[in-house]
Each structure stands twice: as C-alpha cells, then as structure tokens.
Amino acid sequence: MSYDLVVIGTGPGGYVCAIRAAQLGMKVAVVEKRATHGGTCLNVGCIPSKALLHASEMFEAAEHDLPSLGVIVGKPALDMAAFMKHKDTTVAANVNGVGFLLKKNKIDTFTGAGAIKAAGKVDVLGADGKLTSLESKNIVIATGSDVATPPGVKVEFDEKTIVSSTGALSLAKVPANLVVIGAGVIGLELGSVWRRLGAKVTVVEYLDRILPGIDGEAARQFQRIEEKNGVTFHLSSKVTHVEKTGAGASVTFEPVKGGDAVKLDADVVLVATGRRPYTDGLGLDAAGVTMDRGRVVIDDRFQSSVPGIYAIGDVVRGPMLAHKAEDEGTAVAEILAGQHGHVNYNVIPGVVYTSPEIASVGKTEEELKAANIAFKVGKFPFTANGRARAMRHTDGFVKILADAATDRVLGVHILGHGAGELIAEAAVLMEFGGSSEDMARTCHAHPTMSEAVREAALAVDKRAIHV
C-alpha cells in the first residue's frame, strides 16, 4: 500500500499531523500500537489526570469550601467506583472522538508496532503476528515518550504499590501515605489528587526547588500553599533505593550535599521523575537516523538526517507538551504540502493543573537575568481582585515581564484559580509582539479574574489602580 504520508503514533502530535495532511489533499495512514488513539495524553496522561483533578477538587470543596458559602452538605464520602468511572468515561469520549476524526478525514489506520525499514518503508507488526508493509513518500515519527526513572535506582513498577503516572490514575483505594519521587508537574498534580481525598503526601526532590523551569516566585508561593495543605517536601534529596515491603513500599534518600540516609515507609510510592523519548523498536539506527540522547535530531523543517523521515513532539527537542506536538504536527503537514509551516517556540504556554493552577508563557525572571536582558516587572495579587474574592480563590498573582527598552512582553506567569485559561490572552499578545501598554489599554470585562492580568500590565509602568 502506498501513501503520501505515514504517521507513526496517534497522540496529539500524530493525529493532528495526519488530519492536517489529509485536509491538504494527501493520502494518509497512521500506525498506532495501542487499541485506541490519542497516545499517552488521552489514554493515561493529560485527559484522565484532569478528570481526577477536577473530581478531587469537588470532593475537597464539598467538605472545606461549600460551608463558607452557606451550602451545607455534610461530610462527603468517596465512591471510588464512580470516581474512576468519571475518568474512564472522559477518556473514552476523547479517544473515540479521535478515531471518528481520522475516519472522517479518510485516514487509514494500522494497529500494531511500526518499524522504519528505510526511507519510504514502514512495517507494521500486528498483535496477531501479521506483518503489513507500507510505502510512503514521507514518514513522521510521533511516538511520544515513556516513564523515566531516577538515574542509578532500580525501580520495579507493579502499578499498585510502586506506581508510575499510569498506576497513580487507577489506585484501588486512597493510600494512607503516599510518597512522590519528583516535584515536577506530574508528581504534584497526581499527589494533589490523592491528598484531597485523604492521603498524607510526602514529596522527595533531587533539586533544591519544586517545579524546575517554572517562575521561581510562583513555585515558592505554591510550595507554601501545599505545605499549609499538609504536604511535606524533602528538597535537595537523592533517592537511592525503592522497594516493596510487607506493608507497602519504602523509599530511601540522602541529602545531596551529604548526610544521613532517611527511609520513608508508604502505602504507595509514585515515581514521577520525568519522561524519556520513546523510539523503542522503530529501527532508527538501522535506518540511519541520527539520534541525540534518545531524541531524533531534526532540522528547522522537522526533517531527520534521512530525507523523507520527519519527527515531532516528545521525541525531538523542546518541552514535552501535547500542544507543542500539535503545533509541530500542523507545521510538518503544511511544509510537506509546500506551505510555510512554523512553530514559535518563544510562545509555548505551560500549565500545572494543581489548585491553584500555575501557568506561564515566555521567559522567567531567572532566564532573563541569566541572559542579561533588562526588564520591568508588573505584578498584581488576586487578593485585590473582586471576582477572586467572590469565589474565595484569592491565592496567587499575575506577573508580567516586559523589555525595559521596548516594553515588549517577554514573559507572563500566573499562579491562581483558572490560570490555565487566563494565560491564553498573554500568549496571543506575545504572538503579535505586543507590549504591556497594549494589554493595559485593552478593556477587560468586570468582574473577572482576567482583570488581574490587565492590572499586572498597568503595574509594569507603576500605574495599577486597585493596589
């Protein structure tokens, strides 16, 4: 069978690439090893975790927040079966939706493990052992990423006691004690799910801070909020051993700068130390594709060292974010169609879906200082925002960083309720090269949380109204 494009992997980058290519008139096929489309994100990542985050937020609100609003419901009880059904229903709706879109766009689907035999040739090994050979003018690798473990530490996942992010989405009961290894996005999000439901959560992190790459001030304030919620953090701590025990599991760690080892017992240990590019079994070495630390090396047109073989998403450089992969998938399809596909890597927003959320786009203060770029800061707290007060969501702030000479916005960082939605207008502003003055002169509806964004823009020039 011959195609214009074969995409290996139907996660956010892969399926978007395939659909956009089909829209542009190409004959397209996708290869997916799972029985369902959507990759890690839709099956065991972004989507199921957000379903559990929302449900656990509602559980916590019923007990702690609603009474202050005059809504008395009594002490909530957790129906674990219904809790997990909500997650599973959400996942099914999303993955089935992707399947529908692929069929709608007349894209052929091949289920099995894909391997590149050479430029223009892909073999698909089905679960039944049947081998199907495909020919294509172009191939896009969009196979995503897999769980990474702490360097030098042997971890044996059973996904019940010692779990990855996958197992943490399907625990049979709320653990009394949960130890999370890694204070990144995944660890803090999933840790917050089980904390709200009653788990005692302890986080062990190698670095001297949580959420590396996030604005330092936002990370520090969020850590204080989580500590008030009962989360214990052990920073600058190196994990040396993880093992199952008769009562659950244990984690041993020691201070990075030296000191006595500490052993923590837990009902469940979540290993959340990041992810690695997944290219296993693709045959890239034999095909002559140049790799760098597990990633596919690409040029500015997403092409690998082998003409006709492209790569996007988590298997290439840049942040491992679903929306980054989607943009790259669109860009590749348009490049193959003779258009000018492009991704602006300076305007890729990131969100931590905790409560409150943390969202950012562009540079942090730390990055600007390291690059010796002069900048101005405008900050506005949600404690001074009328809508935030009305909803009792006053934790956090909006921070805008603007070039000291041109006033062009270089970065926006938000810690607060709904920050993931609020960051979008900052991304649009930055995509068009906007200034803090542009934001400050734009009328925002009252009362809304978004007014805090405008006030932060006004604060860049020291003219915020409500502080």
Stockholm file with secondary structure:
# STOCKHOLM 1.0

chainA/1-467         MSYDLVVIGTGPGGYVCAIRAAQLGMKVAVVEKRATHGGTCLNVGCIPSKALLHASEMFEAAEHDLPSLGVIVGKPALDMAAFMKHKDTTVAANVNGVGFLLKKNKIDTFTGAGAIKAAGKVDVLGADGKLTSLESKNIVIATGSDVATPPGVKVEFDEKTIVSSTGALSLAKVPANLVVIGAGVIGLELGSVWRRLGAKVTVVEYLDRILPGIDGEAARQFQRIEEKNGVTFHLSSKVTHVEKTGAGASVTFEPVKGGDAVKLDADVVLVATGRRPYTDGLGLDAAGVTMDRGRVVIDDRFQSSVPGIYAIGDVVRGPMLAHKAEDEGTAVAEILAGQHGHVNYNVIPGVVYTSPEIASVGKTEEELKAANIAFKVGKFPFTANGRARAMRHTDGFVKILADAATDRVLGVHILGHGAGELIAEAAVLMEFGGSSEDMARTCHAHPTMSEAVREAALAVDKRAIHV
#=GR chainA/1-467 SS CEEEEEEECCSHHHHHHHHHHHHTTCCEEEEESSSSSSHHHHHHSHHHHHHHHHHHHHHHIIIIIGGGGTCCCCSCCCCHHHHHHHHHHHHHHHHHHHHHHHHHTTCEEEESEEEEEETTEEEEECTTSCEEEEEEEEEEECCCEEECCCTTCCCCCCSSSEECHHHHTSCSSCCSEEEEECCSHHHHHHHHHHHHTTCEEEEECSSSSSSTTSCHHHHHHHHHHHHHTTCEEECSEEEEEEEECSSSEEEEEEETTSCCCEEEEESEEEECSCEEECCTTSCHHHHTCCEETTEECCCTTSBCSSTTEEECGGGSSSCCCHHHHHHHHHHHHHHHTTSCCCCCGGGCCEEECSSSEEEEEECCHHHHHHTTCCEEEEEEEGGGCHHHHHHTCCCCEEEEEEETTTCBEEEEEEEETTHHHHHHHHHHHHHTTCBHHHHHTSCCCSSCTTHHHHHHHHHHTTCCSCC
#=GC SS_cons         CEEEEEEECCSHHHHHHHHHHHHTTCCEEEEESSSSSSHHHHHHSHHHHHHHHHHHHHHHIIIIIGGGGTCCCCSCCCCHHHHHHHHHHHHHHHHHHHHHHHHHTTCEEEESEEEEEETTEEEEECTTSCEEEEEEEEEEECCCEEECCCTTCCCCCCSSSEECHHHHTSCSSCCSEEEEECCSHHHHHHHHHHHHTTCEEEEECSSSSSSTTSCHHHHHHHHHHHHHTTCEEECSEEEEEEEECSSSEEEEEEETTSCCCEEEEESEEEECSCEEECCTTSCHHHHTCCEETTEECCCTTSBCSSTTEEECGGGSSSCCCHHHHHHHHHHHHHHHTTSCCCCCGGGCCEEECSSSEEEEEECCHHHHHHTTCCEEEEEEEGGGCHHHHHHTCCCCEEEEEEETTTCBEEEEEEEETTHHHHHHHHHHHHHTTCBHHHHHTSCCCSSCTTHHHHHHHHHHTTCCSCC
//
